Amino acid sequence: MDLLRWLLEQSPRAAPIESPRACFEQLERLDAAIAGASSVDRAAAGGFLADRLGYAFLAGYRAALTRLDASLSRASLCATESGGAHPRAMKTRLEGAALTGEKTFATLASVADTLLVVASSGTRADGRNQLQIARIPAARAGVTIRDREPMAFAPEIPHARVTLEAVRVEPGEVLEGDGYDAVLKPFRTLEDMHVAAAWLGHVARLARAEGEPLVLLDRALATLCALRDLERRSPLDPAGHVALAGALVEAAAIAGSCTLPRADDETRSRWQRDLPLLAVAGSARDLRRDAAHGAFRAE
């Protein structure tokens, strides 16, 4: 896929998207139209087609999950609990063939077909939580999903409490490898990368449609090129984390520079409402950047 030409040649007028499910349907049609495209390209293209920042986020989140496994087109990663999303906070248990616990903030869980549930299966030799990932249908018996109150920004994107009461886990539904090292840790990097790509694709459309200075479009496309290069690296590579930190700062600055001079009042108001979405999990990104720099600091 020639992403740059695609973003410059498509009509910049987005069709209205009525719901997260409608957004998933649009993204699945896009997958078919650009078959073989990389996950970052699909994120950027999905963000371009989004009619608002929240659905651009959905495109990036979905693309990150499909980078882990192409079949996760309508999935939710269920990690956060009352104590947070750190491995030591995980109290949900995988004992034998049953899951029990509660996830307090599961993005898109109420519209997902598949849940990736992070659970503890005991304690490792070093005393740390042994995490595993169970991939289960969202409709399985014992799973209760309750949407939380919508957030002040991007309220179209649902976040839910997921209660698991002795939920059956079939053979083959527990993913191989350590749940933190194989899924949770790399996903945090992949999510940041793909969501940023989706936002930049979205900005590219807005810049063309709403009269932004051409330099803003130029910067969005250039930063997308950086993300496309970073996609080829391991999501656990500290050198990649250093460069990704810079790309994320630039992506946020580009989005923050949008004033939408030709937009209608509704579009401009919604854009301002949703901009805080770009700052979510900023502290975690700072910690990852600092750790990455530390890996190369001379003793």
N, C-alpha and C positions, 0 to 999 in steps of 0.2 A: 504494500500500500504506500503510495506517495502522500503521506499525511499532509505535508505543507500545501500541496496543490489542492487536496481535498478541502482543507479548511478555507482556502482562498476562492474556490470555485462553487461551493455549495451555496444555496440561497441562505442569507443570514436571517430570514424571518422564520422563527420557530413556531411550530404548531402547538396549541395548548395541550398540556398533559394533565389529565384529570385526577390521577391518583398514583401511588407507588406501583400498583399492579399494572396500570397503563404504561408507566415508565419501563417496567420490566419487559412488557410486550414490545415496546418500541426498541429497546436494546437488543432483544432477541432477533427482531427483523434486521437491525443493523448488523448483527453478527453474520447473518446470512449474506448480506450485501457486501461485506468486506471480509469474507472468509479468508483465513490465513493471516490476517493482520495481528500484530503483536498486542499484548494486553495493554500497554501504554497507549498505543494508537487507538485501540477500542475505547479506552477511557477518554481520550481527548475528543474523539468523534462523538461519543455519547454526551460529553459535556457540551459540545457545540450544539447538539440537537435539543438540549434541555431548555425549557422555557423559564427556568429559575435556578438559583444557585443550589437549592436543596436537591433537585433532581440531578444536577451535575455531580453533587456529592454521591448520590446513589450510583451513578455510572462509574465513578472511581472506586467506590467500595466494592461493587460487584466485580469490576475488572481485577482488583487485587485478589479477591477470593478465587476467581477463575484462573489466575496465574498459579495459585497453589494446586488447583484441580479444575480442569476445564468443565467438569460436570456441575460445578457449584454455581449455576446461573441464577438461582433464587435461594440464597442461603443466608444464615445469620451466624456469626461467631459469638457464642455465648460464653463470656469470660468473667465480666465484672460482677463482684459480689458485694455484700455490705461493707467489707473491709477493703475494697478496691480491686484492682486487676493484677496485682503483683502475685507471683506464684505462691508466696506464703499466705496470701489472703484466701486461697481456694479451699473452701470447706465442702463443696459438693463432692460426693463420694461415688466412686465406681467400685462396687464390691461384688465380686462374682460377675453376674450378668445383669446387674441392676444399677441404675443411677438414682441418687437421692440428693436433693439440695435445692438451692434457689439462686438464680442469676437476677440481679437487680436492674441491669441496664443493658438489654440486648437489642442492638440496632436492627430494625427491620424484621424482628422475629415474628411479628403478627402477620406479615405478608410473605414469609419464607416458606418454602417447601421442605427445607432441610435445616437442621440445627447442628452446628459443630459445638459440642459441649465440652468445655475444659473441666476436668475432674481430677481429684486426687485418688490415687490407688494405693497410698501408703507413704512410707518415709524411706528415702534413699539412705545409702550407707553413710553419706556425709551429713545426714540429718535434715536435708532439704525435702520439700514436698515432691513426691513423684507424680508428675502430671501426665495424663493421657487424654486423648481427644476421642470422644464418641460421636460418630456421625449417625444421627437418627432422623426419621421423618418427624416433621413438626406436629403431625396429627396423631402421633402414637399415644396409646392409652397411658395415662399417668402424667402427661405433659399438660400444664395449664399456662396459657399465655394471656397476660393482662397488660394492655397498653397503659403506659404512664401518661400523665398530663402532657400535652404538647409543649415543646420548648418555645421560648420567646422568639428564637430565630429558627428558620427552616422548619416550621411546625408541621409541614407535610410529611416529614420523615419520622415514622413512629419508632419509639423505644419502649421496650416492654420488660415487665417482670416475668421470668420464666420459672415456674415451680415444677420440680421433678419429684414424683412420688413413686419410688420403686419402679422406675421406667425400665422396661425390658430392653436389653442390648443384645442384638443377634450376633452370632459368629461373623467375623469380618467387618463389623461396624466400628471396632476400635482401631484407629489408625496406628500404623507402625511407628516406632521411634518415640523419643521423649516428646511429650506434648508441648513443652516450652521451647526446646531447641528446634524442633521440626516444624512447628506451626505458629505458636503464639509470638515468639520473638521475631521471626522473619515477617509475619503478617504485619506487625506494627510498622516496619520499614516499607513494605509493599503498599500498605494502605496510604501512608503519607505520599509516596511517589505517585500512585495512581490517582488519588484524589486531587493532588496538585495538577496533574496532567488534565484531568477533567475540568478543573476550574480554568486552566489556561485555554482549553478549547472553548469553554463558555465565553471567556473574555474575548477571544478572537471573533466570535459571532457578534457579541455586543459592540465591539469596536467597529465592525463593518456596518452594523445596522443602526447604531445610535450616534454616529458622528464623532467618535473619539479621534484624537490625533493619530496619524498613521504610525508614529513612533511607538504607541502603545501596542498596536498589532505586531509591529516588528519585534518588540521585546518579548511578547507572549510566544511567538513562534520560535525565537532563538532559545528561550528557556525550555520550551518543549523539546528542542533538539538535544539539550543537555540531559533531560529526563530519559529520552529514548536511548542515549548512550549508557546512562546509569542502569537501565533495565537489564543490560547484558551482564552486569556484575552480580555476584551473590548478594542477597539481601543481608547477609551477615558480615560483609566485608567492611572493615572500619574505614578504609580509604574511600569507598563508596559513600559511607555515612558522612564523611567530611564534605564531599562535593554536594551530596544531597542537601545538607544543611544550607549551603549557599543558594542552591536552586529554590528551596522552599522560601527563603527570605525574599528572593527576587519575585517569586510567584505571588507572595502576599503583597509586596509593594506594587506590583502591576495591578492586581485586583483593587487595592486600596486607592489607586490613582483614577479609577473609572468614575466619571461624573455623569455619564449618559446624557449629553446635552440635548439629543433629539428624542429621548424616551418619553413616554406618557407618564403621568403622575403615579399610576399604579406600579409600573415597572420600576421606576426610580425609588419609590417608597419601599417596595419589596426588597430591592437590592440593598438599601441601607439597613433594613431590618435584619437581613441575613448575613451581612458581612462579619459579625462576631463568630460565625461558624469557622472562619479561617484561623482563629486563634485557639480553638479547642485543642487540648493536649499539648500546648506549647511547652510546658515545663518538661514533659517527657521527651520531646524533641531536643530540648536544650541539654538534658542529661545524656542523651545518645551522642550528640555532637561532642560534648566535653569528653566522654569516654573514648570516642574515636580519635580525637586529638591526642589524648593521653597515651594511646597505643603507639604513637610515633614520637613522643616526647623523649628527648635524650635523658638518660639517668644523670 
